[in-house]
Amino acid sequence: MTKRPTPSHTLLATALIALVTVSGCKMSFKEAMQRPLDSVTGMHSAKQKRLATAAAAAIAAGKEDEALIKYKKLHAKHKWDHDIALNYAQLLRKAGHASKAVSVLSPLADSSDATHLFETEYAACLIADGQFEQGETRLRDILEDNAATDMHADAYNLYGVSLDARGQHKEAEVMFRKALDTWPEGGDVTSVMNNLALNLAHNGQFDESLNMLRKAQVMSPHNKRVAENIEIVGKLRNAIVPKAPASR
């Protein structure tokens, strides 16, 4: 038997649909949820050495196109080099070519030479390509590996992204909170805060979502995506939360 939505869920769905048509909104809530931030894209602080790849540095510097051309040529000559494949796939995923990124990493994914960072990036590419269960399987392997503790926070975050994309929002919230709890001191945690905030908004927890986004904005004032999401969640809150009646 099909489960009927509760009134709150129905109201939230109606508001989500309405928000898409709001003029002046740069991106709908649905689009925001489909564009989560993850910490394997170059958006990291210098203290997060585990993510310091050449591709990440190029992404952070805004030189993705230049680096993509370089690594495309390198990969054509050295397809079995793990470092080259990792950098090329990371750039492809960032550029929106997740399927190609998966094809680059797949032949090397089960090699004994694959690092924990390589395995995490492969999971990220699978998830970006819509292969959620396969990506989650890879992430579980990382989380069960005591030798991969330096990647556990990232794995929790990516697991949350995957669960959110599959509509399992409560389970995703648990993963995002685990990512926050295990994030290395001094690392840029704003990507996780952004993802958790969107997750909370999806569950109708708008005030907590906005508080989380505003904290992230203070920590990363130049992050345009966070600023856009504050605008989106704010409009969604105004569309769905009943206003107090005017006093006479």
C-alpha positions as CSV (number, residue, x, y, z in Angstrom):
1,M,0.0,0.0,0.0
2,T,1.3,3.4,-0.9
3,K,2.2,5.6,2.1
4,R,0.3,8.8,2.0
5,P,2.3,12.0,2.8
6,T,1.6,13.7,6.0
7,P,0.2,17.3,5.8
8,S,3.6,18.7,6.7
9,H,5.3,16.8,3.9
10,T,2.6,17.8,1.5
11,L,3.0,21.5,2.5
12,L,6.8,21.2,2.1
13,A,6.5,19.7,-1.3
14,T,4.1,22.4,-2.4
15,A,6.5,25.1,-1.2
16,L,9.4,23.4,-3.0
17,I,7.4,23.5,-6.3
18,A,6.4,27.2,-5.7
19,L,10.0,28.2,-4.9
20,V,11.1,27.2,-8.4
21,T,9.0,30.0,-9.9
22,V,10.1,32.7,-7.4
23,S,11.5,35.5,-9.4
24,G,15.0,36.7,-8.6
25,C,16.1,33.3,-7.1
26,K,19.3,32.3,-8.8
27,M,18.7,28.6,-8.2
28,S,15.8,26.5,-7.0
29,F,16.0,24.4,-3.8
30,K,15.9,21.3,-5.9
31,E,18.9,22.5,-7.9
32,A,20.7,23.4,-4.7
33,M,20.2,19.9,-3.4
34,Q,21.5,18.5,-6.6
35,R,24.7,20.5,-6.3
36,P,26.1,19.6,-2.9
37,L,29.5,20.5,-1.9
38,D,32.0,17.8,-1.1
39,S,35.5,18.0,0.3
40,V,37.2,16.1,-2.5
41,T,37.0,19.0,-5.0
42,G,39.8,21.3,-4.0
43,M,37.8,23.3,-1.5
44,H,40.0,22.6,1.5
45,S,42.5,24.4,3.7
46,A,46.2,24.0,3.6
47,K,46.0,21.9,6.8
48,Q,44.0,19.2,5.0
49,K,47.1,17.5,3.5
50,R,45.2,14.3,2.7
51,L,43.4,16.2,-0.1
52,A,46.4,17.9,-1.5
53,T,46.4,16.7,-5.1
54,A,47.6,18.6,-8.1
55,A,44.0,18.7,-9.4
56,A,42.7,20.1,-6.1
57,A,45.2,22.8,-6.3
58,A,44.2,23.7,-9.9
59,I,40.6,23.7,-8.9
60,A,41.2,25.9,-5.9
61,A,43.1,28.3,-8.2
62,G,40.4,28.4,-10.8
63,K,42.6,26.7,-13.4
64,E,40.4,23.6,-14.0
65,D,40.3,23.9,-17.8
66,E,44.1,24.3,-18.2
67,A,44.7,21.3,-15.8
68,L,42.1,19.2,-17.6
69,I,43.9,19.6,-20.9
70,K,47.2,18.7,-19.3
71,Y,45.9,15.6,-17.5
72,K,43.9,14.4,-20.6
73,K,47.2,14.2,-22.5
74,L,49.1,12.6,-19.5
75,H,46.4,10.0,-19.0
76,A,46.4,9.1,-22.7
77,K,50.1,8.1,-22.3
78,H,50.0,6.8,-18.7
79,K,46.6,5.1,-18.2
80,W,47.9,2.9,-15.4
81,D,49.4,5.6,-13.3
82,H,47.3,6.0,-10.2
83,D,48.2,9.6,-9.5
84,I,47.6,10.8,-13.0
85,A,44.2,8.9,-13.1
86,L,43.2,10.4,-9.8
87,N,44.0,13.9,-10.8
88,Y,42.3,13.5,-14.2
89,A,39.2,12.0,-12.7
90,Q,38.9,14.6,-10.1
91,L,39.0,17.3,-12.7
92,L,36.5,15.5,-14.9
93,R,34.1,15.2,-12.0
94,K,34.4,18.8,-11.1
95,A,33.7,19.7,-14.8
96,G,30.5,17.6,-14.7
97,H,31.8,14.5,-16.6
98,A,31.2,11.9,-13.9
99,S,30.7,9.0,-16.2
100,K,34.1,9.7,-17.9
101,A,35.7,10.0,-14.5
102,V,34.3,6.6,-13.4
103,S,35.7,5.0,-16.6
104,V,39.2,6.5,-15.8
105,L,39.3,5.1,-12.3
106,S,37.4,1.8,-12.7
107,P,40.4,-0.2,-14.2
108,L,42.6,0.8,-11.2
109,A,40.0,0.8,-8.4
110,D,40.7,-2.7,-7.1
111,S,44.5,-2.5,-7.4
112,S,46.6,-2.9,-4.3
113,D,48.3,0.4,-5.2
114,A,45.1,2.4,-4.8
115,T,45.4,4.8,-1.9
116,H,42.6,5.7,0.5
117,L,42.3,9.1,-1.3
118,F,42.0,7.3,-4.6
119,E,39.2,5.0,-3.2
120,T,37.4,8.0,-1.8
121,E,37.5,9.9,-5.1
122,Y,36.3,6.8,-6.9
123,A,33.3,6.7,-4.6
124,A,32.7,10.4,-5.2
125,C,32.7,9.8,-8.9
126,L,30.3,6.9,-8.7
127,I,27.9,8.9,-6.6
128,A,28.1,11.9,-9.0
129,D,27.3,9.5,-11.8
130,G,24.2,8.3,-10.0
131,Q,25.7,4.9,-9.0
132,F,24.7,5.4,-5.4
133,E,24.8,1.9,-4.1
134,Q,28.1,1.2,-5.7
135,G,29.5,4.4,-4.2
136,E,28.1,3.6,-0.8
137,T,29.7,0.2,-0.9
138,R,33.1,1.8,-1.5
139,L,32.5,4.2,1.3
140,R,31.6,1.5,3.8
141,D,34.9,-0.3,3.0
142,I,36.7,2.9,3.8
143,L,34.8,3.5,7.0
144,E,35.5,-0.1,8.1
145,D,39.2,0.3,7.5
146,N,41.0,1.4,10.6
147,A,44.0,2.4,8.4
148,A,41.8,4.9,6.5
149,T,40.8,7.1,9.5
150,D,42.2,10.1,7.8
151,M,39.5,9.8,5.1
152,H,36.6,8.8,7.4
153,A,35.2,12.4,7.7
154,D,35.1,12.8,4.0
155,A,33.5,9.3,3.6
156,Y,30.8,10.3,6.0
157,N,30.1,13.5,4.1
158,L,30.0,11.7,0.7
159,Y,27.8,9.0,2.2
160,G,25.4,11.8,3.3
161,V,25.4,13.3,-0.2
162,S,24.5,9.9,-1.6
163,L,21.7,9.2,0.9
164,D,20.3,12.7,0.4
165,A,20.2,12.1,-3.4
166,R,18.3,8.9,-2.8
167,G,15.7,10.6,-0.6
168,Q,16.9,9.1,2.6
169,H,17.2,12.5,4.4
170,K,17.1,11.4,8.0
171,E,19.9,8.8,7.4
172,A,21.8,11.4,5.5
173,E,21.6,13.8,8.4
174,V,23.2,11.2,10.7
175,M,26.1,10.9,8.2
176,F,26.6,14.7,7.9
177,R,26.7,15.0,11.7
178,K,29.3,12.2,11.9
179,A,31.4,14.1,9.4
180,L,31.2,17.3,11.5
181,D,32.1,15.4,14.6
182,T,35.1,13.7,13.0
183,W,36.4,16.6,10.9
184,P,40.1,17.4,11.5
185,E,40.8,20.4,13.6
186,G,41.7,23.4,11.4
187,G,40.2,21.8,8.3
188,D,37.6,23.7,6.1
189,V,34.3,22.1,7.3
190,T,32.0,24.6,5.5
191,S,31.3,22.0,2.8
192,V,29.8,19.7,5.4
193,M,27.9,22.5,7.1
194,N,26.4,23.5,3.7
195,N,25.3,19.9,3.0
196,L,23.8,19.4,6.5
197,A,22.0,22.8,6.2
198,L,20.3,21.8,2.9
199,N,19.4,18.4,4.4
200,L,17.8,20.2,7.4
201,A,15.9,22.5,5.1
202,H,14.6,19.5,3.2
203,N,13.2,18.1,6.5
204,G,11.5,21.5,7.2
205,Q,14.1,22.5,9.9
206,F,14.5,26.0,8.3
207,D,15.8,27.9,11.3
208,E,18.5,25.4,12.1
209,S,19.4,25.3,8.4
210,L,19.8,29.0,8.2
211,N,21.8,29.2,11.4
212,M,24.2,26.5,10.0
213,L,24.5,28.4,6.7
214,R,25.2,31.7,8.4
215,K,28.0,30.1,10.5
216,A,29.4,28.6,7.3
217,Q,29.3,32.1,5.7
218,V,31.2,33.6,8.6
219,M,33.9,30.9,8.2
220,S,34.0,31.2,4.4
221,P,32.7,34.7,3.5
222,H,33.6,34.4,-0.2
223,N,31.8,31.1,-0.8
224,K,29.1,32.1,-3.3
225,R,27.2,28.8,-3.1
226,V,26.7,29.2,0.7
227,A,25.4,32.7,0.1
228,E,23.0,31.5,-2.6
229,N,21.7,28.8,-0.3
230,I,21.0,31.3,2.5
231,E,18.8,33.2,0.0
232,I,17.1,30.0,-1.2
233,V,16.4,28.5,2.3
234,G,15.2,31.9,3.5
235,K,12.6,32.2,0.7
236,L,11.5,28.6,1.3
237,R,11.1,29.3,5.0
238,N,9.0,32.4,4.3
239,A,6.8,30.4,1.8
240,I,6.0,27.6,4.2
241,V,6.2,28.9,7.8
242,P,2.9,30.5,8.9
243,K,3.2,34.2,9.8
244,A,1.9,35.4,13.1
245,P,-1.4,37.2,12.7
246,A,-1.2,41.0,12.8
247,S,-2.2,42.5,16.1
248,R,-5.3,44.7,16.1
